[in-house]
């Protein structure tokens, strides 16, 4: 979220070569845009929480704390695994296994705990305001009571076909940062690390931020008529895609791959709520991790 966006900007700045005119301006610009979006969301979440959501979402406060705690504890476990259970390549760019990185990651997790509370409660307030599904769990219902499993599972093969087409037509190398974050040994610890971070932490945090809060915010501003919904899904999907810059040497190819995924997640959130978007996102990431590990 906000802290990870700041870290990404510092990494992008560290990658600037000499002379200055040779640096990747597109990556730096997209990273800066991502940081500004995160800061804006943070400010808006504080404003709307104290103006509207704090009173209207009191009933779901306990469940919000539970969900935020699960995500935070999972993030801390990932940070501890990175420091003590996983070996990463040596890199001048990023020392992932350092004590400093572990402390930063844990502090970021604690700060994100507070952000998650704001995003969850504001997003739920916006959903209630516009008559949208929002989060069934925060409403006190069974978390998977409103899941249409066909809608969740059917897009997955299309995601993989689309990703294959994009990276076949537009091959691009992973960045040095990705190499630095890839475990040296493809063992059980590495698999657990990848599953915990990619299948649990990432889908939960990203869907809460980019669908539950961001889409809810735009519903709050522009309503939910047909064209407002289409524009809402597209804009939030584009923001979601921009958040994934720095993974490939050519950022446009990553944006091209991620954008359709964000559109489907947005559609699922609009139709069925937060749990459906999280599950679809998590299934895609899980299958990707398993393919990468066992291929």
PAFI-185216 format. One record per residue (C-alpha): residue in one letter; x, y, z. Coordinates in steps of 0.001 Angstrom, whole numbers, plus 500000, padded with zeros to 6 digits. Layout:
# PAFI-185216
aXYZ/...
This chain:
# PAFI-185216
x500000500000500000/x501387503448500930/x504583502155502535/x505263499718499689/x504742502542497174/x507358504645498959/x509778501718498960/x509181501205495223/x509980504840494505/x513268504608496402/x514177501476494457/x513358503205491171/x515575506124492142/x518404503777493104/x518256502211489648/x519028505525487933/x522232505042485957/x524746507646484819/x524479509673482726/x521034510792483930/x519464510954480470/x519717507137480121/x517396506256483016/x513998504631482578/x511773507691482745/x508587505649482226/x509263503436485248/x510076506418487454/x506975508297486298/x504645505336486852/x506180504667490269/x505690508313491230/x502077508221489998/x501494505080492071/x502893506812495153/x500685509878494619/x497613507660494195/x498436505800497426/x498915509054499344/x495648510413497952/x493759507254498917/x495261507437502415/x494130511045502888/x490658510380501479/x490265507308503692/x491000509375506799/x488586512112505709/x485685509806504856/x486265507595507887/x485843510438510344/x483141512245508350/x480909509274507513/x482177505702507871/x483128505641511556/x479507505947512683/x477898503917509890/x480188500879510174/x480449500405513933/x478637497076513789/x481386495597511630/x484283496971513641/x485159493674515367/x485206491736512082/x487254494522510488/x489841494185513252/x489943490400512812/x490430490632509037/x493069493368509355/x494879491363512036/x494996488226509869/x496524490180506978/x499005491960509260/x500132488767510997/x500535487046507620/x502676489960506422/x504858489742509534/x505282485988509036/x506407486676505454/x508946489233506742/x510314486699509255/x510516483989506597/x512414486344504316/x514936487032507069/x515378483587508584/x513975480853506305/x514720481889502712/x517984482513500884/x517956485222498215/x520533486121495561/x523167488703496424/x522246492031494879/x523701495509495090/x520202496879494542/x518253495270497380/x519353493176500354/x516110491379501089/x517523489239503925/x518930492126505967/x517797493013509480/x517002496499508207/x514602495161505578/x512913492922508169/x512377495871510537/x511036498043507700/x508682495255506601/x507315494740510121/x506852498473510695/x505114498706507302/x502825495829508290/x501811497632511497/x501124500863509603/x499169498947506964/x497052497460509761/x495707500966510425/x495267501635506704/x493349498390506262/x490882499395508955/x490260502694507176/x489929501095503744/x487649498270504913/x485265500474506862/x485154503238504251/x484641500703501475/x481833499056503406/x480236502430504026/x480362503295500314/x478841499906499446/x476000500425501907/x475455503941500565/x475056502739496963/x473336499413497630/x476296497265496549/x477376493845497887/x480560495090499588/x481864492540502093/x479426489912503343/x481871489030506128/x481926492597507471/x478125492604507353/x478155489599509665/x477130487023507069/x479021483888506116/x482057484985504123/x481292482738501122/x477503483003501194/x477283485076498011/x479940483317495903/x479132482367492325/x481912479831491787/x481451479773488022/x482123483507487814/x485169483100490059/x486732480111488272/x485792480541484587/x488022483600483967/x491170481797485197/x492004479917481942/x491481483152480018/x493933484937482334/x496643482396481564/x495953482425477818/x496079486217477809/x499308486288479817/x500873483747477443/x499863485790474393/x501192489062475839/x504554487652476895/x504933485681473655/x504319488703471441/x506106491128473768/x508889489239475563/x510508491205478389/x513066490349481020/x512342490557484762/x513974493501486492/x516933493198488842/x514527493746491732/x512562490620490749/x515761488586490629/x516698489937494060/x513312488852495439/x513375485339493937/x514518482621496377/x517763480859495444/x516456477404496357/x513164476172494939/x512361474255498128/x509402473868500493/x510211477084502378/x510268479026499114/x506919477538498111/x505323478467501445/x506786481970501212/x505428482480497692/x502006481050498549/x501635483117501710/x502681486368500054/x501065485872496629/x497991483800497488/x496935485395500779/x498564488741501534/x498540490237498020/x494929489347497041/x493530490498500388/x495379493812500549/x495029494671496858/x491326493832496578/x490547495758499756/x492405498802498442/x491664498814494697/x488186497306494654/x486560497682498075/x487866501176498803/x488760502695495419/x485681501449493538/x483527502378496521/x485010505868496495/x484158506355492816/x480655504982493429/x480382507594496175/x481348510347493749/x479776509288490442/x476937506916491327/x476329503487489807/x474622504013486460/x475923501955483515/x478621504313482242/x479737505282485731/x480279501593486550/x482220500979483323/x484422504004483944/x484857503037487589/x486023499511486763/x488403500741484059/x490013503509486144/x490510501341489220/x491873498519487024/x494360500946485481/x495428502098488956/x495763498442489964/x497939497770486903/x500171500790487591/x500779499393491091/x502598496451489438/x505316498481487695/x508954497593488218/x508458493871487591/x509521493810483917/x512150495830482082/x509354497251479904/x506514498334482180/x503960498659479365/x503917494886478838/x503087494286482503/x500330496910482352/x498943495174479269/x498873491821481071/x497412493049484368/x494724495456483113/x492216492771481942/x492662490920485242/x491769494074487142/x488691494552484960/x487440491046485798/x488165491524489517/x486268494827489358/x483301493190487642/x483240490450490280/x483344493017493065/x480517495006491476/x478322491951490979/x479142489686493917/x481261491625496394/x484712491557497928/x485046487816498637/x484531486881494974/x487189489324493789/x489648488085496432/x489066484423495572/x489535484905491823/x492692486944492440/x494001484370494915/x493310481384492646/x495175483034489757/x498183483837491931/x498170480370493517/x498143478549490190/x500906480851488919/x503052480091491976/x502485476328491663/x503312476323487954/x506484478324488592/x507519476018491433/x506895472646489822/x507574473465486148/
